[in-house]
């Protein structure tokens, strides 16, 4: 019995470690609670039009909530993670489809299904980074049951991959801006030190052409 509980404890610790790694990856993108961006809104619009559904979402799974970076056909900016469709679907190896929620024993009693929202169809492509971390889903919904064709499944999968590409581009752009800012700050510090120096400073290239001097050198050399 003791060994059984030891195994359960190891599984729990492993699960927590993996979840912490996943959340660290998500937070590294610095995208939660940011304003809407055209790049992501275009993807949800394409998903809605190509798959002919009224609702399309870029959902990111935080610790206790599902936050929507882009949403079409849904008023709420976020929902609770517990018992959520996206929190489950993001771990699916491929596109996760529920053709009719009322006939699916896992979801038929869900509040979104039985309540006023009347969710009857759900499909989601997991948002998976290059190192295998699951950030959320690109999901589509409808108030009527339906079934995706193989081509539509591939389309949703491709659009989900496009979301990840946009996230990576956004992160690379942020890092480039930070590098440029750090470089400018470094240049400003260097210039300040040079100007305050008690000696003359003169920088020239291999041909002897002067590239930079400080005020002391200008005064000394005339």
GIJO-V891920 format. One record per pair of residues at least 24 apart in sequence whose ideal C-beta (glycine too) atoms are under 7 Angstrom apart, sorted by the first residue. I is the first residue (numbers start at 1). J is the second residue. D is the distance in whole Angstrom. If there is no record, write none. Layout:
I_J_D + I_J_D
This chain:
21_133_7 + 22_133_5 + 22_134_6 + 23_63_6 + 25_129_6 + 25_133_4 + 25_135_7 + 26_60_6 + 26_135_5 + 29_167_6 + 29_171_5 + 30_174_7 + 31_60_7 + 31_69_6 + 31_167_7 + 31_170_7 + 32_60_6 + 32_62_6 + 32_67_6 + 33_67_7 + 36_70_6 + 39_166_5 + 40_69_5 + 40_70_4 + 40_163_7 + 40_166_6 + 41_70_5 + 43_70_7 + 43_138_7 + 43_159_6 + 43_162_6 + 43_163_6 + 44_70_5 + 44_71_7 + 44_72_4 + 45_72_6 + 46_159_6 + 47_138_6 + 47_140_6 + 47_156_7 + 47_159_5 + 48_72_5 + 48_73_7 + 48_140_7 + 50_155_5 + 51_140_5 + 51_148_7 + 51_152_6 + 51_155_7 + 51_156_7 + 53_140_4 + 53_141_6 + 53_142_5 + 54_142_6 + 55_140_7 + 55_141_4 + 55_142_7 + 56_140_5 + 57_139_5 + 58_138_6 + 58_163_6 + 59_86_4 + 59_136_5 + 59_137_5 + 59_139_6 + 60_135_6 + 60_136_4 + 61_86_6 + 61_87_5 + 61_90_6 + 61_135_7 + 61_136_5 + 83_110_7 + 85_122_5 + 86_124_6 + 86_136_6 + 86_137_5 + 86_139_6 + 89_124_4 + 89_126_7 + 89_137_5 + 89_139_7 + 90_126_5 + 90_127_7 + 90_134_4 + 90_136_6 + 90_137_5 + 91_134_6 + 92_126_6 + 94_157_7 + 95_123_6 + 95_124_7 + 95_125_5 + 95_153_5 + 95_156_5 + 95_157_5 + 96_123_7 + 96_124_5 + 97_123_5 + 97_148_6 + 98_122_5 + 99_145_6 + 99_146_7 + 99_147_5 + 100_145_4 + 118_143_5 + 120_144_5 + 120_145_5 + 121_145_5 + 121_146_5 + 123_148_6 + 123_156_6 + 125_156_5 + 125_157_5 + 125_159_7 + 125_160_3 + 126_160_7 + 127_160_6 + 127_163_6 + 127_164_6 + 128_164_7 + 129_164_6 + 138_163_5
